[in-house]
Amino acid sequence: MLRCCGLVVAAIGLSACASTGTGPGYYWQSVTGHLGLMRAARPVQEWIEDPSTRPALRQRLELSQRIRDFASSSLALPDNASYRRYADLGRRAAVYNVVATDEFSLELRTWCFPVAGCVGYRGYYSEDAARRFAATLPAELDVLVYPVPAYSTLGWLNWLGGDPLLNTFIGYPEGELARLIIHELAHQVLYVKGDTLFNESFATAVEQLGGRQWLQEHASEQARDEYRRLDERRQAFRALTRSVRERLSAVFNDPSLAQESRREAKAEVMKQFRAEYARLRESWGGHPGYDAWVARANNASFAAQAAYDELVPGFEALFVQSGSDFPRFYQAVRELARQPLTERHTALRSLADQTTTRTGLRLP
């Protein structure tokens, strides 16, 4: 579910945290981890021309460059060094994020850094290090450690070669690869310090809009069919998890419930969620879909996921309001970002509600 970085774990942002009391160990792993990733990267063209490069990888790298060109020429995303190099990290994730919530909350705990602002996660280049940190958090919190296939340095490190393509996602189906590259480049268009929900929902909206355009204009029918199947499952699962978030929120905000009753009600919602997912999975013909996500699901899972999709309908409505023109849309988003946090969130929710009222359904 949290397949793409979205969460901006740039070394430039996180490594600055030594001055906030995070400690030299966290500073060191952030800097050395990112520099190791950069050292492993070589220009894509070198990989393509290298006779030892596997044919399947060569084809994926060639595809990635067509997507990269499209992102700048058709979606007005930055044309720079990012995603022009490739690295094989020899592991399944670029970083591992730790997120946490209170027992009866869907609000992520935040950590504040001088450059990146306050964000609802901590990123580690080692899964063991992430789990060690998670183990230090209070036992009453809901905590999640999950792998992140990519992250964005927001364009700040393009002078060092930019963000590279990685083995952790280069093998994604065509539509998913396009979405991920577009999502990460969208972070370079705009980043609002201290507002993860706004940042991630914006990048997700751009990935969905741009990904659909790529598939319509450039992908094969086979790739479009593959994407449709994946996206049908994704949308069904997101609808389910949105419903669960609403039910959990109702439990957490019910003043009539004592603590133990609230705990029991929460457990019942989670039991229902797993039963509903099992039926959904069965409708997919037993496709494993989101088994791993469901197995570890807790408040932190739902809270982290909400950052990726909660404001997306508002951003997509703003895109239509901007004449479906990407440069005009980006300018409208920048203007919106100048408003105070509560006001910009309210404005996006209002746009989504207006769209629903006019059409009877939300944008896809």
C-alpha positions in Angstrom: 0.0 0.0 0.0 2.8 2.3 0.8 4.7 1.2 -2.3 6.4 4.5 -3.1 8.4 6.8 -1.2 6.3 9.7 -1.0 7.7 10.0 2.4 10.6 12.3 1.9 13.5 10.8 3.7 16.2 12.9 2.1 19.6 12.7 3.8 19.9 16.4 3.5 16.8 16.8 5.7 17.3 14.0 8.1 21.0 14.3 8.6 20.5 17.8 9.9 18.8 16.4 13.0 21.9 16.1 15.0 21.2 19.6 16.2 17.7 18.6 17.4 18.9 16.0 19.9 18.4 13.0 17.6 22.0 12.1 18.1 25.2 11.5 16.1 24.4 7.9 15.3 21.3 8.9 13.4 23.2 11.7 11.7 25.9 9.3 10.7 23.6 6.6 9.3 21.7 9.1 7.3 24.7 10.7 5.7 26.6 7.5 5.0 23.5 5.7 3.8 22.7 8.3 1.2 26.3 8.7 0.1 26.5 4.9 -0.3 23.5 5.0 -2.5 24.9 7.8 -4.6 28.2 5.9 -5.0 26.5 2.8 -6.3 24.7 4.8 -9.1 26.0 5.0 -12.6 24.5 6.8 -15.6 21.7 4.8 -17.2 23.4 4.9 -20.6 26.5 3.2 -19.2 24.3 0.4 -17.9 22.5 0.1 -21.2 25.8 0.0 -23.2 27.5 -2.5 -20.7 27.4 -6.0 -22.4 27.2 -7.6 -18.9 23.8 -5.9 -18.2 21.0 -8.4 -18.3 18.6 -7.9 -21.3 15.6 -7.6 -19.0 17.3 -4.8 -17.0 18.4 -3.0 -20.1 14.8 -3.0 -21.4 13.5 -1.6 -18.1 16.2 1.1 -18.0 15.3 2.1 -21.6 11.6 2.3 -20.6 12.5 4.4 -17.5 14.2 7.0 -19.7 11.2 7.2 -22.0 9.0 7.8 -18.9 11.5 10.3 -17.5 11.4 12.3 -20.8 7.6 12.2 -20.8 7.4 13.4 -17.2 9.2 16.6 -18.2 7.9 17.2 -21.7 4.2 16.4 -21.0 3.7 16.9 -17.3 6.0 19.9 -16.8 8.0 18.1 -14.1 11.6 19.2 -13.6 14.1 18.3 -16.3 17.3 17.6 -14.3 19.7 14.9 -13.2 17.2 12.8 -11.2 16.4 9.3 -12.5 19.1 9.5 -15.1 21.3 7.1 -13.1 20.8 3.6 -11.8 22.0 1.7 -8.7 21.6 -1.9 -7.5 21.6 -1.7 -3.7 21.6 -5.4 -3.2 18.6 -5.1 -0.8 14.8 -4.9 -1.1 14.3 -1.3 0.1 16.0 2.0 -0.2 15.1 2.9 3.4 12.9 1.6 6.2 10.5 4.0 7.8 9.3 4.0 11.4 5.8 5.5 12.1 3.8 5.6 15.3 0.5 6.7 16.7 -1.1 6.8 20.1 -3.3 3.8 20.9 -6.5 5.7 20.2 -5.5 8.0 17.5 -5.0 8.2 13.7 -2.5 11.1 14.0 1.1 10.2 13.3 3.6 11.1 15.9 6.1 13.6 14.5 9.8 14.2 14.6 11.1 17.7 13.8 14.2 18.5 11.7 15.7 21.9 10.8 15.5 21.4 7.1 12.6 19.0 6.4 10.4 20.4 9.2 8.2 18.1 11.3 7.4 14.8 9.6 5.5 11.8 10.7 8.3 9.2 10.3 11.9 8.4 10.8 13.9 6.8 8.0 16.8 4.3 8.4 19.0 2.7 5.8 19.2 -0.5 7.8 16.1 -2.5 8.7 17.8 -3.7 11.9 18.4 -0.1 12.9 14.8 0.9 12.2 13.5 -2.0 14.3 15.9 -1.2 17.2 14.6 2.4 17.2 11.0 1.2 17.0 11.6 -1.0 20.1 12.6 2.0 22.1 9.2 3.7 21.6 6.6 3.5 24.4 4.8 0.1 24.5 1.4 1.8 24.5 2.0 3.2 21.0 1.0 1.6 17.7 4.3 1.3 15.8 5.0 0.2 12.2 8.3 -0.4 10.4 7.9 -0.7 6.7 10.2 -0.8 3.6 10.3 2.1 1.2 11.5 1.4 -2.3 12.4 5.1 -3.2 12.7 8.5 -1.7 13.2 12.0 -2.8 15.9 14.6 -2.0 13.5 17.3 -3.3 15.9 18.3 -6.0 18.4 19.7 -3.5 21.1 17.1 -4.4 20.8 17.3 -8.2 24.3 18.8 -8.2 25.5 15.5 -6.9 23.7 13.5 -9.6 20.2 13.6 -8.4 17.9 10.8 -7.2 18.8 7.5 -8.9 16.6 4.7 -10.2 17.0 1.7 -8.0 16.7 -2.1 -8.2 14.0 -1.8 -5.5 11.5 -0.6 -8.0 12.9 -0.9 -11.6 11.1 -4.2 -12.1 7.6 -2.7 -11.3 4.9 -3.2 -14.0 5.1 -0.3 -16.5 2.2 1.7 -15.1 3.5 1.4 -11.5 7.0 2.4 -12.6 5.6 5.5 -14.4 3.6 6.4 -11.3 6.6 6.1 -9.0 8.9 8.2 -11.1 6.2 10.8 -11.6 5.4 10.9 -7.8 9.1 11.4 -6.9 9.5 14.2 -9.4 6.4 15.9 -8.2 8.1 16.3 -4.8 10.6 18.5 -6.6 7.9 20.8 -7.8 6.7 21.7 -4.3 7.5 20.7 -0.7 5.7 22.4 2.2 7.7 22.2 5.4 5.9 20.4 8.1 2.8 19.2 6.1 3.3 15.6 5.1 -0.4 15.2 4.3 -0.4 18.0 1.8 3.0 17.0 0.2 2.1 13.3 -0.2 -1.5 13.9 -1.4 -0.2 16.4 -4.0 2.5 13.9 -5.3 -0.1 11.1 -5.4 -2.5 13.2 -7.4 0.2 14.1 -9.9 1.3 10.4 -10.2 -2.3 9.3 -10.8 -3.0 12.1 -13.4 0.4 11.6 -15.1 0.4 7.8 -14.9 -3.0 7.6 -16.6 -1.7 9.9 -19.4 1.4 7.8 -19.9 -0.7 4.7 -20.2 -3.1 6.2 -22.6 -0.5 7.8 -24.9 2.5 5.5 -24.7 1.8 2.1 -23.2 0.9 -1.1 -25.0 -2.6 -2.7 -24.5 -1.0 -5.4 -22.5 0.5 -2.8 -20.1 -2.8 -1.0 -19.8 -4.6 -4.3 -19.1 -2.1 -5.2 -16.4 -2.5 -1.7 -14.9 -6.3 -1.9 -14.9 -6.1 -5.2 -12.9 -3.7 -3.8 -10.4 -5.6 -0.5 -10.0 -9.0 -2.2 -9.6 -7.5 -4.1 -6.6 -5.8 -1.0 -5.3 -9.0 1.1 -5.5 -11.1 -1.6 -3.8 -8.6 -1.9 -1.0 -8.3 1.8 -0.5 -12.1 2.0 -0.3 -12.0 -0.6 2.4 -9.3 1.1 4.4 -11.0 4.5 4.1 -14.0 2.8 5.6 -12.0 1.3 8.4 -10.3 4.7 9.2 -13.8 6.2 9.5 -14.9 3.4 11.9 -11.8 3.7 14.0 -12.1 7.5 14.1 -15.7 7.1 15.4 -14.5 4.8 18.1 -11.6 7.0 19.2 -13.8 10.2 19.3 -16.8 8.6 21.1 -16.8 10.4 24.5 -19.2 7.8 26.0 -16.6 5.0 25.7 -14.3 4.2 28.7 -10.7 3.2 27.9 -11.3 -0.6 28.0 -14.5 -0.3 26.0 -12.7 1.8 23.4 -9.9 -0.9 23.3 -12.5 -3.6 22.7 -14.3 -1.6 20.0 -11.0 -1.0 18.3 -10.2 -4.7 18.3 -13.7 -5.4 16.9 -13.2 -3.0 14.0 -9.8 -4.6 13.2 -11.4 -8.0 13.3 -14.1 -6.9 10.9 -11.4 -5.3 8.6 -9.6 -8.6 8.3 -12.8 -10.5 7.6 -13.8 -8.0 4.9 -10.3 -8.1 3.4 -10.5 -11.9 3.2 -13.8 -11.6 1.2 -12.2 -9.0 -1.0 -9.2 -11.3 -1.6 -11.5 -14.1 -2.5 -13.2 -11.9 -5.1 -9.7 -11.5 -6.6 -9.4 -15.2 -7.1 -7.2 -15.6 -4.1 -4.6 -13.1 -5.3 -2.4 -12.2 -2.3 -2.8 -8.5 -3.0 -2.2 -6.8 0.3 -1.7 -9.7 2.6 1.5 -8.3 4.2 -0.1 -4.9 4.8 -3.1 -6.5 6.5 -1.0 -8.8 8.6 0.8 -5.9 10.3 -2.0 -3.3 10.1 -2.5 -1.1 13.1 -3.3 2.6 13.7 0.1 3.6 12.4 -0.6 1.8 9.1 -3.9 3.6 8.5 -2.5 6.9 9.6 0.5 6.6 7.2 -1.7 5.5 4.4 -4.0 8.5 4.9 -1.1 10.9 4.1 -1.1 9.5 0.5 -4.7 9.7 -0.4 -6.8 11.9 2.0 -6.5 15.1 0.0 -6.1 13.6 -3.5 -9.7 14.3 -4.6 -9.2 17.9 -3.8 -6.0 18.2 -5.8 -7.6 16.4 -8.8 -10.5 18.8 -8.6 -8.1 21.7 -8.6 -6.4 20.2 -11.7 -9.7 20.3 -13.5 -10.3 23.8 -12.3 -6.9 24.7 -13.7 -8.0 23.7 -17.1 -6.3 20.3 -16.9 -3.0 22.2 -17.5 -0.1 21.1 -15.4 1.8 24.4 -15.2 -1.3 26.2 -14.2 -2.2 23.5 -11.7 1.3 23.7 -10.1 0.9 27.4 -9.8 -2.5 27.0 -8.1 -1.0 24.5 -5.7 1.8 26.9 -4.8 -0.7 29.6 -4.1 -2.7 27.3 -1.9 0.5 26.3 -0.1 0.9 29.9 1.1 -2.2 29.6 3.2 -2.1 28.4 6.8 -2.1 24.6 7.1 -5.7 24.3 8.3 -7.0 26.6 5.6 -5.3 24.8 2.7 -6.6 21.5 3.9 -10.1 22.9 4.3 -9.9 24.4 0.8 -9.0 21.0 -0.7 -11.7 19.1 1.1 -14.2 21.8 0.0 -13.1 21.4 -3.7 -13.5 17.6 -3.4 -17.0 18.0 -1.8 -18.1 20.4 -4.6 -17.0 17.9 -7.2 -18.9 15.2 -5.4 -22.1 17.3 -5.3 -21.9 18.3 -8.9 -21.2 14.8 -10.3 -22.5 12.5 -7.7 -19.1 10.8 -7.5 -15.5 11.6 -6.8 -12.8 11.8 -9.4 -11.1 8.4 -9.8 
